Amino acid sequence: MADEALVVIDLQNDFCPGGALAVAGGDEIVPLVNDLIRRTDHVVLTQDWHPAGHSSFASSHPGAQPFTMIEMPYGQQTLWPDHCIQGSLGSDFHSGLAWTKAELIIRKGFRPDIDSYSAFFENDRTTQTGLAGYLRERAIDTLTLVGLATDFCVGFSALDAVSQGFKTTVRLDACRGIDLNGSLDAMLQRLRDAGVTLEDPLSD
């Protein structure tokens, strides 16, 4: 369909088993994502792309531990292990991903002082990635989101997609979550409340 796009979120080595910020079962979705890519005319990928020493890394805050929260100028921020450092093997797309069909790759998190979960906005909620404008110029108004992780980058991308006026579906069978302190159920409820369609053929 000319007005539909598949958005593949952060299907990178560091988010897959063996990576620095591995999501359990993250590599299991690759065959399904590839099948969706083959059946979709328009494909967009996002790529977490942090400089070394990024402000969201626990290692950048002496004494801080990964997965704790700190206050940043733009609000609360989870601290993460060092991951997806620009040009590293961990930042590469999973080797099994059929990514070459992508018409656009949105790199996010490259500003040293702002983390970025969403494909549309940095975590300050005002700095845009340019994705919404690109999709509108291409007359694309319907999105399906897949990738990693359901409760962070996929979820926030879907919330922003709806807020930007896109008809948005998350294919839960083609996502995996981190589930940090109940974050998965909380995000799924936020997505439902926002009007995101949650599709899971495995549970039908």
N, C-alpha and C positions, 0 to 999 in steps of 0.2 A: 504494500500500500504506500502510495507516494507521500501521504501525510502522516505516516507513522515511523517511529525510530526506536531501535533497541539501544539502551544505554547500559554499557557493561562497566560496573564500578570496581575499580582497584583490584582486578584479578592478577595480583602480583606475587612474586616469590615470597616476599617477607610476610604476607598474610596467609600463606599456605603452609602445611605441615613441614617443619624443619626451618621455617623462617623466623625472623626476629620477633614478630608479633603474630604468631600463627593462630588462625581461626580453625577450630576443630572441624575436620572434614572439608576444608576450603578447596582442596583439589578435586573433591568428588563432583563438583558442579561443572567442571570443564567440558565433558562431553555434551551435557545438556545445553550449556551456553553456546557451544560450537554449533549445535543443531539449530538453535534460535538464530544465530548469526546467518547461517546458510539460508534460512527462510525469511529473512528480513532485508528489505531493500536498503534501508539506511541504518548504519551502525556508528555509534559514538562510544569512545572509550574514555574513562578517566584514569589518571595515573598519579598516585601520591608521589610527591617529588620534593623531598625536604633537603635543604642544605645541611651539612654537618653542623652540629651544635644548635639545632632548631630549638626554639623556646618551649615546644611541647615535649621535649625529651626530658625524662627525669634526670639524666646525666648532666643537663644544663643547670640544675638547681642543687647546689651542694647539700647533701644529707637527705634529699628527697628520694622516695621510692616510686617505682612504676605503679600505675593504677591508683595513685592517690590524687586528690584534687587540690589545686591552688587557685588563687584569684589572679586573673590577668586584667589588664586595662579594659578588655572587652567582655569580662565576665569570668565565670568559673571554667576551668580547663582541666581535663584529665591529663596526667603525665604518663607518657608512654615509654617503653624501651626504644632505643635508637632504631629507626626503621626507614626503609625506602629512601635511603640517602642517594642523592642525585648521581646517576651513573654507576651505581653499585649493582651487583647481581641481584640483590634483594629488591631493587626497584624495578627490575625487568618484569615484563608480563610472564605469566606461567608459560613454560616452554610448549605446553600442549594447546595453548589458546590460539584459535584461528583468527588472530587479531588483524591480519593484513587487509581485510575488507573495510576496516574502519575509515570513515570519511573525515573524522576529526578526533584528535586526542586532546583532552583537556587536562593539563597538568595543574595540580593544586597543592597548596601547602609549601610553595617555594618562597613565600615571604618569611623572613627569619623570625618575625615577632608575632605572627598570626597563624594559628592552625587552621585547617580547612577540612571539614568533613563532607560538605555538600558539593555537588557538581556545579551548583549555581552561585553560591556565596561562600566567602571565607567566614570564619567563626565570629568575626566582628559584626556579621549580618548586614554589612553595608557594601563591602568590597565585592564586586561581581566578577565572575570568571569569564563572562561573555557568552556562555552557552545559551541563555534564553534568547538573546538577540540573534545568534546564529540560527537557532531553530525557527524563529519567526521569519527570518529572511528566506529560509528554505520552505516556508509554508507547512512546517511540521507542527501538528498540534496534539498528537497522541503519542505517549511514551510508555514503553515497558522497561522496567529497571530490573537488573539482575546483578549478582556479584557479592562483594564482601565490604563490610559486614552488615548484616540486616539491621542491627540496632544502632549503627553509627553512620557510616558513609552512605549506605543504601537508603536508610531511613530518612536522614536529613535531606538527601537529594530528592526523595519522593515528596516530602513535605514542602520543599521549596518549589518543586515542579507544579504542584497543585496551586500554591500561592501565586505562581506566575501565570496561571491560567491554562496549564496543560492537563489534558485528560491522562491520568496516570495509573498504571498498574504495576504492582510488584509481584514478580513470580517467585513465591517463597521456596519452591522446589529448586530454584536456580540461585539461591542465596544461602549463606550460612551466617550465624550470629556469634558474637563474643559472649553475650549474656553476663555483663559485669554488674553484680548486685541487683539483679532483676531487670536489667536494661532492656532485655529482649521483649518481655511481655509489655513493659511500659511503652516501648516504641510501637509495637503492634497496635496497642490501643490508640496512641496518638495518630497513627496512620488511618485507622478506621474513622476516628472522629473528624479527620481532615478531609475525608472523602476519597482516599486512595483505595483502589480496588486491590484486594489481596487475593491472589490466585494461587491455588495449590492443587494441581491435578492429582497429586498422590493421595490427597485426603478426600477427594470427591467420591 
